[in-house]
Structure formats: structure tokens, C-alpha cells
């Protein structure tokens, strides 16, 4: 054991932090899905895996990279701590409470579900596009990989964009699936069916890891707040299931070079998921510490930060092309061709240099922790939907920033619209007063202290 620790000191420290996150959820009954826990767990488990250095492309971080990574972690947790400190001074409750009685009474779930059928129709349009291109659902075709790789030569156009509405459907129908929110049994059953249909049909039409993980994650997070606390054991089980799904989808996409996963050694099977995790960190280190023979990607002065908001207005892509900035595939910072993702920290550093590395995580930690504390009052459908979506993105920040993708901004607009027009007779979401009693039970289960 001591030999292993001496050989992998960074991985050891990272995994100890991960263990602490799990133990506080299990032994101390803390909420695992609180912002600082999710941030630390995600960043540490992925960096710990990367530092196993199974692929030698992953080299030790330079001092500047460590400064960026540690500084952002401290900034995020400081913002979260400040939000909780202010809430404590104001006397806000610190246990998950009940939905707002005004919203429970006046929220028009029939309208919410009806309007949720609009993004579902967009999703079905994408399914129709797949059938038109392939002749059947992609997963049922003879060679799914042909239609899912650049080398396949098949241009699906905007069809995958329409299919990306599936997780939005899961978010909207998912909120209507729980009794604590929706008192109408028929609508709950219909919504649950729509959640299953959206996930399964998306997997058959276009097997996509991102859509699958996002859809399943938001349902688990909603379950945690609207039914029963998700235990640490379930978190570990879900991670193992996600790894299995990743390998299975990698095989479908022919990412194992046509070899059967069953006939491959375990080390060879695990090489692909390792690279998908580690490349985010080796690209970060490569980007902020470029070799002397590579041109440094210019700083974007905060302009590219707003790319996602204006992507569908063409303004975002036009700016990138005009200034010769990297596009979606991070063309200039790929250490190995084909592995082009990078930690959100590269995007922040590229936009705002070192100040951004501290300011953005601090503000996000502050804002998201404030939203998390709203769930300790009389919370609303909009708050739960947004929190489930945003906290997932925080967990995924090691892979992508999220906020630079226009599709997610589109989701925000749709969710805000539906959760606004579905309210009847409620002028403002009211929170519990500071001295209001906080329920100790949720569906007969003792709700954990956050």
C-alpha cells in the first residue's frame, strides 16, 4: 500500500477527498448533491484517475496549471461557504423542505405537461431525420458506427441537434412525475412514461453518451429532492453503471477498432474511458503551457464567454471565425488528434486570464449554493428543474463548460417560459419565513441534513 501511495501521491490525495465526499453523505447524512460536494468530488475523482498516467500523454502538471486548478477549487468552495454563512445569519432553514404550498395548489400541471410536448415534438423530428438518413433507428442498423463518425461519410446535418432535446424532455416531464409536486395521478403516470420513452427512443435513434448521462443524472437528482435521499452506495453503483454504459456505447460506435470488448483484456477496455477523462487535463496543461514551437491561442477578452447566448444568432460563430479562435473541437490545443475536450478551466483562462479563474468559480459557487438553499424553503418546480440541470453541469465541468453551448441556453429559455405560464394566481414564489418549522419527513423517510 505504501508503495502505491509513494508511486501515485496525487491520485492518493484526490481519492481521499473523494472518499470524504462519500463518507459525509453516508455517515454525516449530508446532501451529496450540494454544490461544493459535487464540484470537489467531480474534479478530484477525474484528476485522480488522470494522474494514474495509464497513457503517458498525461504528464505532471506545470506549476501554472496547479495554480489554476487549486485556485478555482478554493474560489468555488469559498463562494459556496459564503452563501451558507449569509443564509445562517438570516436564519434560513438548512433542511430540504416541502414545495411551495401556493405553487402546489395553483401550478397548472396540465399546461406544463402539454407545453412539454413541444420539445418532445422537436425530438421526434430528429428521430424522423435519423430514419430518413439511415432507413431505420440507428441502433437497429447493420453498422451504427458508420453514421456516428467523421470517417463514416454520412452527414446527418442538424438532426443530432433536434435529438438533443431528449434531456430537456426528461427535465420537464421528470418534474411532473413526482407526487410531492404533481397531485394529479394521471399526469404523473403519463409523465413517467414520457421520461422512459424519451430516454429509450433517444438511445435507439442516436446512441449518445452525453444525452444518456444527462437524462439519467437529472432524474436521480430530482429523486433525491422530491422523494428520498440518494445514498452514497447508490452514487457508487451509478458510477459503475455509467462506466459500463460508456464502454458499451464505445463498442457500438466502433471506438475499439472493431474488436469485441468481451475478447479484450481489461486494461485495453479501460484505456478508452481513461483517455476520455485524462485528455481534459493533459489538454488543459498543454494549452496554458504550450511548447515553444506551438502558437499560443489568443485570449478572447471575455467575448467568447457569451458565445452560447448568441450561437443560434450566428454572432458567436462569426466572432470565432473572424478572430481565428478555436471552435467546438479546440483545434489548437489537441495534444492527441481526436481527443479534443478540455476542462472548463481552459475556457475561463482563455477568456479572462487569471482573474477569471478565481472570479467565475466564486460567483457560480455563490449563486448555485444560494439556489440550493432555496430548496430548504418553499421551493418551486422551476427551482428544482434548474438546480438539477445546473448541478449536473458542475459535475461535468471537467469535460465541458456547458455555458458556451447554445442548446443549453435554449433549454433555459424554454424551462423559464413553461414554468412561468403554468403558474396561476401566484405573483411571486414565497419562501418559508426564518422561524417556520421545517418538516423532518419526506415520503416517510428521514430527510438528511444538508
Buried (B, 14 or more C-beta within 10 A) or exposed (E): EEEEEEEBEBBBBBBEBBBBBBEBBBEEBBBBBBBBBBBBBBBBBBBBBBBBBBBEBBEEBEEEBEBBBEBBBBBBBBBBBBBBEBBEEEEBBBBBBBBBEBBBEEBBBBBBBEBBBBBBEBBBBBBEBBBEBBEEBBBEBEEBBBBBEEEBEEEBEEBBBBBBBBBBBBBBBBBBBBEBBBEBEEBBEBBBEBBBBBBEBBBBBBBBBEBBBBBBBBBBBBBBBBBBBBBBEBBEEBEEEBEEBBBEBBBBBBBBEEEEEEEBEEEEBBBBBBBBBBBBBBBBBBBBEBEEEEEEBEBBEEBBBBBBBBBBEEEBBEBBEEEEBBEBEBEBBBBEEEBBBBBBBBBBBBBBEEEBBBBBBBEBBBBBBBBBBBBBBBBBBBBBBBBBBBBBBBBBBBBBBBBBBBBBBBBBEBBEEBBEEBBEEBEEBBBBEEEBEBEEEBEEEEBBBB
